[in-house]
Amino acid sequence: MTTGKTVALTRWTFVAKHLPFWSLKDDIMAKFRRKTCFILSLFILLFFSLMMGLKMLRPNQAAFGDPFGLDLLPEIRQQTPHLTKVFDSQKSDKINSETSIKNLKTEEITVKASVASEPRPEELPPLNYYLHVFYYSWYGNPQFDGKYIHWNHPVLSHWDPGITKKYPKGKHNPPDDIGSRFYPELGSYSSRDPSVIETHMKQMYSASIGVLALSWYPPDLNDENGEPTDNLVPTILDKAHKYNLKVTFHIEPYKNRDDKSMYQNVKYIIDKYGNHPAFYRYKTKNGDALPMFYIYDSYITASQKWANLLTSSGSQSIRNSPYDALFIALLVDKKHRYGILRGGFDGIYTYFATNGFTYGSSFENWANIKYFCDQFDLMFIPSVGPGYIDTSIRPWNSQNTRNRVNGKYYETALRAALQAHPSIISITSFNEWHEGTQIERAVPKRTSDIVYLDYRPHKPSLYLELTRKWSEKYRKERAIYALGHQELSTKPVS
């Protein structure tokens, strides 16, 4: 019996005998070209898949040194709080297609998502008060504030003038040109708009987030690009309470922040807001229900100054007083750990959403940080984020972009955090649009010369849904871990 392969061979022999030489040669070359193109296509596909994976996760075993310019952080941040975080220029990550879309001559398009897809309250799991999210109330628009605030953020200079001159200068021009690579579903909103605040609380509620950590400056003070926002706190507390959310405070590094001014800050916050039902308190192992304060850029202030405030023998001590609280320090460099101990802090958080940027923000170090915290009875609060891109305000910082990879980067961060068995998980951020760390709903938008990034092919609610999924995982794993280690005395007051 003749097989198919034998028949094919016989047909080829017959054709070969009766075709001219040049025709036979052309046929062979055509087959060769097709095969070569096919192999080349497979190679290119494999290459791009590998590069996308590397972009999402920094090499786990790489030895990350101190980022270039990190020693400049205290001086620079004092001048322009929070938004002037300086990043290293050593790392060689390339920006993927998310970051390269510019100057497209197309008509303006904005897509609004349907709110009908939001889950109903009865379908949602209970809020997780061990899951915190950093929240910013510094945005403004002409309708509520008489002008745009923060959406018109200036392009920031690099510390090297030679690099600065290679990039454009000036400010963004809202509402179509904003200081972000993504565009909010709510547009260039005002943080003073009660409907915006309520929508934000609904989104957090839908994500099973229990606590928002509100970026805070003392009354009459503000960041370099904003306006005072302390007068928004009562409305935020009221709207949060409506959805059973709690509010804690993320104290920013205002000018001349020290032990004396911090004592006044803590006293002011507790006296003015401490009796509100949405004011967050954490129940400690000894049964005390204490407020919590995240202290951004805590390392700027000398540890002895913090010890004056945070140790029982300090000259400005709040310990064992009506103003006692849990103070959480920002860990950037590994060497900061013992300064945090000497300062009398109660815990550590890592803030940055860029894996590999600092010692504290590198996933591979979280197990060691947790071990250190356990040794000295400190809380460990790793910060996770959905990605990072700040090139709308720092065009020179593309090496620190972290591709969202359709949610995979976020889930990898959350998985790493859970594996460390932390006291709390913090999310960077709900709405820090300048740095592209937001989980707030974003929509596709393009103008004549800008195409904004978005969450497609998923819905605008992708990161809220992923947060809800991992909030439930964290709740279950924390319960199992607590049961196994008899750590049942850390239940927060809700």
Buried (B, 14 or more C-beta within 10 A) or exposed (E): EEEEEEEEEEEEEEEEEEEEEEEBEEBEEEEEEEEEEEEEEEEEEEEEEEEBEEBBBBEEEEEBEBBBBBEEBEEBBBEBBBBBBBBBBEBEBEBBEBBEEEEEEEEEEBEEBEEEEBBEEEEBEEBBBBBBBBBBBBBBBEEBBEEBBBBBBBBBBBBEEEEBEEBEEEBBEBBBBBBBBBBBBBBBBBBBBEEBBBBBBBBBBBBBBBBBBBBBBBEEBBBEBBBBBBEBBEBBBBBBBEBBBBBBBBBBBBEEBBBBBBBEBBBBBBEBBBEBEBBBBBBBEEEEEBBBBBBBBBBBBBBEBBBBBBBEEBEBBBBEEEBBBBBBBBBBBBEBBEBBBBBBBBBBBBBBBBBBBBBBBBBBBBBEBBEBBEEEEBBBBBBBBBBBBBBBBBBBBBBBBBBBBBBBBBBBBBEBBBBBBBBBBBBBBBBBBBBBBBBBBBBBBBBEEBBBBBBEEEBBBBBBBBBBBBBBBBBEBBEEEBEEEEBEEBEBEB
